[in-house]
């Protein structure tokens, strides 16, 4: 059965895959750097990367106001001496998949 979440929309999974590919390039480029450089570079690179998606209109302000007003949130955490975890929460743009017309008669 299909799940009722945003990933059922093709453009959302394509967007998330594109962001992941860009992330892997960044991660590979800074592999084996010291902690300070690693954390700073991951945060800066992910911010620049996601800003490009915002500029392109692919990421937008969340529709749910309880999630804030930023189109994305990045977290970089060192989990172990050689393990870094980067997470990004994003709000993808919608698409006009369903359009409804509502005719109203006036007197």
Order of alpha helices (4+ residues) and beta strands (2+ residues): alpha-alpha-beta-beta
